Amino acid sequence: MNRLVIAEPGLECRASVVVPVCNEENNLRNCLNALLHQSLPHQFYEVVVLLNNCTDSSSQIARQFQQEHPAFALHLVERWLPKKNANVGTARRMLMEEASQRLPSSGAILSTDGDTTVASNWVARNLELLTSGMDAVGGDITLHPGDFAKLPASSRRQYTEDARYLSAVTRLESLLDPDPHDPWPRHHHHFGASLACTNALYTQVGGLPKADCLEDVAFVNAIMRADAKLRHSPDVTVVTAARTTGRARIGLASQLREWHASHEEPLVDSEPFLKTYFAWRAHLRAIWNCGTLLRNTTSHELANLIGMQCAVLQNQLETASTFGSLLQAIDLRGRLWHRTAPVRRVGKRAQVTEQITLLAESLLAAGHQSGSAPACSLPYAPIRNGRESIHVPDLQWRDNPGQVA
């Protein structure tokens, strides 16, 4: 791969901040200004901006900013990419590959966007978490208040309700299948506007996957398959633009447009389904953590639970290198989806949010300890059309049996 930046990083440089930019003349100066005024001294980080296919004044703004701050390690790269590659996925991958080549394995790659303003401690806080043992950090992303106020009322309402739902899901997950490296309080964001990782992890997972959009989601999926330590830190914050005309084929802007066009309450994973999934995932994780011998002795029971042939599951338990890869290989969520009664799969978002919130509050009130595994039984129950039988999970909570169903 051709290098984007000729100049070598400074001797004390510990992090490369990468910023893909395409036609961001209204936001770019604020983005660069926030990266300039960080609590961390400039010698410890650099900023690499890729201006691809810009037809507005973004390039001029960036060059002027560079001239105004000659001591700031700001590297500008201008490229006109062919149409098939002119997307944020390609641009971010080019930048992260460049950062990986510029840094030692102990270095940190920090990603943000040209329409995003990072907090003044953003670089420092990311580095603190990465040097303390985290492999990756997803920052908390909020929408610019002025932009948000200009959105259609339907988009604002849907965004707010979606955030409430995802926060409730995250809280329930932290109770039923907690990650010791990502404890509550935490958020649910892991997008390119605020995503950091060690260079060692970036190399380990094979870099940023090739995709024209949602490349950040694909990267986090690779991180999770590797069982890396991913922290959704509420202390790492950024503010991003809210608009219905975006640069990516699929992203925040397209989601805001979709919400505006929708006149119905969205259907989401129901409280019973999420409760079942998180509990069984914790059960599977406990089996994985017990070692090979116990995995083999419990594989028959687990195969019956999730509807797999015992030999197939046993092979997956023996050959998977990480829990994340095992989870993907057996498709636990998909199997539970098909084995759970249709009426238990989905519900209307506002109602489900309240149900999840009440469940979490009930668990806490009952003295539930995060991660304490429920006992699972699987009585048969007919599905709605009565033509076949499926297993419907019936969870009994050890913390307070009978009170939480």
C-alpha positions in Angstrom: 0.0 0.0 0.0 1.3 3.5 -0.9 2.0 5.7 2.1 -0.3 8.7 2.4 2.1 10.8 4.6 5.8 11.3 3.9 6.7 12.9 7.2 7.5 10.5 10.0 5.6 10.8 13.3 7.3 12.6 16.2 9.5 10.7 18.6 6.9 11.0 21.4 3.9 10.4 19.3 1.6 7.8 20.8 -1.5 8.1 18.7 -2.7 8.9 15.2 -6.1 10.5 14.9 -7.7 9.7 11.5 -10.4 11.9 9.9 -12.1 11.0 6.6 -13.6 14.1 5.0 -15.8 14.6 2.0 -17.5 18.0 1.6 -17.6 19.1 5.2 -17.0 22.9 4.8 -19.6 23.7 7.4 -18.1 21.5 10.1 -14.4 20.9 9.4 -13.0 23.9 11.1 -14.8 23.0 14.4 -13.6 19.5 14.0 -9.9 20.5 13.6 -10.1 23.2 16.3 -11.3 20.6 18.8 -8.5 18.3 17.9 -6.0 21.2 18.2 -7.2 22.2 21.7 -6.8 18.9 23.5 -5.7 18.5 27.1 -2.8 16.3 26.0 0.3 18.0 24.7 0.7 18.0 20.9 3.8 15.9 20.8 1.9 12.9 22.0 -0.5 12.7 19.0 -0.9 13.6 15.4 -3.9 14.1 13.1 -4.2 12.7 9.6 -7.0 14.0 7.4 -8.0 12.4 4.1 -9.9 14.8 1.9 -11.5 12.6 -0.8 -13.5 13.8 -3.7 -14.2 17.2 -2.2 -16.1 19.7 -4.4 -16.7 22.3 -1.8 -14.1 24.4 0.2 -13.1 21.7 2.6 -9.6 21.4 1.2 -9.0 25.2 1.4 -10.3 25.3 5.0 -8.0 22.4 6.0 -4.9 24.0 4.3 -5.6 27.4 5.9 -5.9 25.8 9.3 -2.6 23.9 8.8 -0.9 27.2 7.9 -2.4 28.9 11.0 -1.0 26.2 13.3 2.4 25.1 11.8 3.5 23.5 15.1 0.5 21.2 15.2 1.1 17.8 13.6 -1.7 18.0 11.1 -1.2 15.9 7.9 -3.4 16.6 5.0 -3.9 14.1 2.2 -6.1 15.0 -0.9 -7.3 12.2 -3.2 -9.8 11.9 -6.0 -11.0 8.3 -5.6 -12.7 6.4 -8.5 -16.4 6.2 -8.1 -16.5 2.6 -6.8 -14.1 3.6 -4.0 -15.4 7.1 -3.2 -17.0 6.2 0.1 -16.3 6.6 3.8 -15.4 2.9 4.2 -12.5 3.1 1.7 -11.4 6.5 3.1 -11.4 5.3 6.7 -9.6 2.1 5.8 -6.9 4.0 3.9 -6.4 6.2 7.0 -6.3 3.4 9.5 -3.9 1.4 7.4 -1.6 4.5 7.2 -1.8 5.0 11.0 -1.0 1.4 11.6 2.1 1.6 9.4 3.2 4.8 11.2 2.9 3.5 14.8 4.5 0.8 16.8 2.2 -2.0 18.0 1.8 -0.2 21.3 0.5 2.9 19.5 -3.2 3.9 19.3 -5.4 4.5 16.3 -8.2 7.0 17.0 -11.0 7.6 14.5 -13.4 10.5 14.2 -15.3 12.3 11.4 -15.1 15.6 9.7 -18.6 16.6 11.0 -17.7 15.7 14.6 -16.4 17.8 17.5 -14.5 15.8 20.1 -14.3 16.7 23.8 -11.2 18.4 25.0 -10.1 15.3 26.9 -11.0 12.9 24.0 -7.4 11.9 23.0 -6.2 11.7 26.6 -9.1 9.6 27.8 -8.9 7.2 24.9 -5.2 6.7 25.6 -5.7 6.3 29.3 -8.2 3.4 28.7 -6.0 1.8 26.0 -2.9 1.9 28.2 -4.8 0.6 31.2 -5.6 -2.7 29.4 -8.5 -2.0 27.0 -8.0 -3.1 23.4 -10.6 -0.8 21.9 -12.9 2.1 23.0 -16.2 3.2 21.7 -17.0 6.9 22.5 -20.4 8.2 23.5 -21.9 10.1 20.5 -24.5 12.8 20.9 -26.1 15.0 18.2 -25.4 18.7 17.9 -28.2 20.5 19.7 -28.7 23.1 17.0 -28.8 20.5 14.3 -31.1 18.3 16.3 -33.6 21.2 16.8 -33.8 21.6 13.1 -34.8 18.0 12.4 -38.4 17.1 11.7 -40.3 16.4 14.8 -40.8 12.8 13.8 -37.1 12.2 13.5 -36.4 13.8 16.9 -39.0 11.7 18.6 -37.8 8.5 17.0 -34.2 9.2 17.8 -35.0 9.9 21.4 -37.2 6.8 21.8 -34.5 4.6 20.1 -31.9 5.9 22.5 -34.1 5.1 25.4 -34.7 1.6 24.1 -31.0 0.9 23.4 -30.0 2.2 26.8 -32.5 -0.1 28.5 -31.3 -3.1 26.5 -27.7 -2.2 27.5 -28.6 -2.0 31.2 -30.4 -5.4 31.0 -27.4 -6.9 29.2 -25.1 -5.6 32.0 -27.2 -7.4 34.5 -27.7 -10.7 32.8 -24.5 -11.2 30.8 -22.0 -8.6 32.0 -18.6 -8.0 30.5 -16.1 -7.4 33.3 -14.1 -5.1 31.0 -17.2 -3.0 30.1 -19.2 -2.6 33.3 -22.2 -0.4 33.9 -22.5 2.6 33.6 -21.8 2.3 29.8 -23.4 3.3 26.6 -24.1 1.4 23.3 -22.2 3.4 20.7 -19.2 2.0 18.7 -19.1 4.0 15.5 -16.4 5.7 13.4 -17.1 9.2 14.9 -15.4 7.9 18.1 -13.7 4.6 17.8 -10.2 3.9 19.1 -8.0 0.8 19.3 -4.5 -0.3 19.9 -2.4 -0.9 16.8 -1.7 -4.4 18.0 -5.5 -5.2 17.9 -5.9 -3.6 14.5 -3.2 -5.9 13.1 -4.6 -8.9 15.0 -8.1 -8.7 13.5 -6.8 -8.0 10.0 -7.5 -4.3 9.8 -10.7 -2.5 8.9 -13.0 -4.7 6.8 -13.5 -3.6 3.2 -17.0 -2.0 3.0 -18.5 1.1 1.4 -20.4 1.9 4.6 -20.9 0.5 8.1 -17.2 -0.3 8.1 -17.1 0.7 11.7 -19.8 -1.9 12.7 -17.9 -4.6 10.7 -14.7 -3.7 12.5 -16.4 -3.9 16.0 -17.8 -7.3 15.0 -14.2 -8.5 14.2 -13.1 -7.1 17.6 -15.9 -9.1 19.3 -15.0 -12.3 17.5 -11.4 -11.9 18.8 -12.7 -11.6 22.4 -10.9 -8.2 22.7 -11.6 -5.8 25.6 -14.0 -3.2 24.2 -15.0 -0.4 26.5 -18.1 1.7 25.9 -16.9 4.6 28.1 -19.3 7.3 29.1 -16.2 9.5 29.7 -15.2 9.5 26.1 -17.6 11.9 24.3 -18.1 13.6 21.0 -20.8 15.7 19.3 -21.7 15.0 15.7 -23.8 16.7 13.1 -27.5 15.7 12.7 -28.7 15.9 9.1 -30.9 13.9 6.8 -28.5 14.3 3.8 -25.3 12.4 4.6 -22.1 11.3 2.9 -22.5 7.5 3.5 -25.0 5.2 1.7 -26.1 3.9 5.1 -25.5 5.8 8.3 -27.0 8.3 10.7 -28.5 10.5 8.0 -30.3 7.6 6.3 -31.6 6.5 9.6 -33.0 9.9 10.4 -34.7 10.0 7.0 -36.2 6.6 7.5 -37.5 7.6 10.9 -39.1 10.8 9.4 -40.8 8.7 6.7 -42.2 6.2 9.2 -45.6 6.7 10.7 -45.7 3.5 12.8 -44.2 2.5 16.1 -41.1 0.3 15.3 -41.0 -3.3 16.4 -38.0 -4.3 18.3 -36.7 -7.3 20.2 -39.1 -8.0 23.0 -38.3 -8.1 26.7 -38.9 -11.9 27.0 -36.7 -12.6 24.0 -33.9 -10.4 25.2 -34.1 -11.9 28.7 -33.8 -15.3 27.2 -31.0 -14.5 24.8 -28.8 -12.7 27.4 -29.4 -15.5 30.0 -28.5 -18.3 27.5 -25.5 -16.3 26.2 -24.3 -16.1 29.8 -24.9 -19.8 30.2 -22.9 -20.6 27.1 -20.1 -18.2 28.2 -19.9 -20.1 31.6 -19.6 -23.4 29.8 -16.8 -21.9 27.6 -14.9 -20.6 30.6 -15.0 -23.9 32.4 -12.5 -25.6 30.0 -12.5 -28.4 27.5 -13.5 -31.3 29.8 -16.6 -29.7 31.2 -17.6 -28.3 27.7 -17.7 -31.8 26.4 -19.8 -33.2 29.3 -22.4 -30.4 29.0 -22.6 -30.2 25.2 -25.5 -32.7 24.9 -27.6 -30.6 27.3 -26.7 -27.4 25.5 -27.4 -28.9 22.1 -30.9 -29.7 23.2 -31.4 -26.2 24.5 -30.5 -24.4 21.3 -31.6 -27.1 18.8 -28.3 -28.3 17.4 -27.0 -31.7 16.8 -24.7 -32.6 19.7 -21.8 -33.7 17.4 -22.0 -30.3 15.6 -22.0 -28.3 18.8 -19.2 -30.4 20.3 -17.1 -29.8 17.2 -17.7 -26.1 17.4 -16.7 -26.1 21.1 -13.5 -28.0 20.3 -12.4 -25.9 17.3 -13.5 -22.4 18.2 -10.5 -20.2 19.2 -12.5 -17.6 21.0 -15.9 -17.3 22.6 -16.8 -14.6 20.1 -16.0 -16.9 17.2 -18.0 -19.7 18.8 -21.0 -17.4 19.3 -20.9 -16.4 15.6 -20.4 -20.0 14.4 -23.5 -21.5 16.2 -25.6 -18.3 15.7 -27.1 -18.5 19.2 -29.3 -15.5 18.7 -30.7 -16.7 15.4 -31.4 -20.2 16.9 -33.2 -18.7 19.8 -35.2 -16.5 17.5 -36.5 -19.5 15.6 -37.2 -21.6 18.7 -39.1 -18.8 20.6 -42.8 -18.3 20.0 -43.5 -15.5 17.5 -45.4 -13.5 20.1 -42.3 -13.4 22.3 -39.9 -12.2 19.6 -40.9 -8.6 19.0 -42.9 -5.8 20.5 -43.6 -2.1 20.1 -40.6 -0.1 21.1 -42.1 2.2 23.7 -43.8 -0.6 25.5 -40.8 -2.9 25.3 -38.6 -0.1 26.8 -40.8 0.2 29.8 -40.9 -3.6 30.2 -37.2 -3.9 30.1 -36.8 -1.0 32.5 -39.2 -2.7 35.0 -37.4 -6.0 34.7 -34.0 -4.4 35.4 -35.5 -2.6 38.4 -37.1 -5.8 39.7 -33.8 -7.6 39.4 -31.9 -4.9 41.3 -34.6 -4.7 43.9 -34.4 -8.5 44.4 -30.6 -8.2 45.0 -29.7 -9.7 41.7 -26.0 -9.9 41.2 -24.8 -9.0 37.7 -24.2 -12.2 35.8 -25.7 -14.6 38.3 -27.0 -17.3 35.9 -30.7 -18.3 35.9 -31.8 -21.9 35.8 -33.4 -22.7 32.5 -36.1 -25.2 31.7 -37.7 -25.8 28.3 -41.3 -26.9 28.3 -42.9 -27.6 25.0 -45.5 -25.1 23.8 -47.4 -24.9 20.5 -46.8 -22.0 18.2 -49.8 -19.9 17.3 -50.9 -21.8 14.2 -50.7 -25.1 16.1 -49.0 -27.0 13.3 -45.7 -27.8 15.2 -44.2 -27.6 18.6 -41.2 -25.5 19.7 -39.3 -25.1 22.9 -40.3 -22.0 24.8 -37.7 -20.9 27.5 -39.0 -20.6 31.0 -36.5 -18.8 33.2 -36.5 -19.1 36.9 -34.3 -16.6 38.7 -32.2 -17.9 41.5 -31.9 -14.5 43.2 -35.6 -14.4 43.9 -37.5 -17.4 42.4 -41.0 -16.7 41.3 -40.9 -12.9 41.5 -39.4 -12.2 38.1 -40.7 -14.0 35.1 
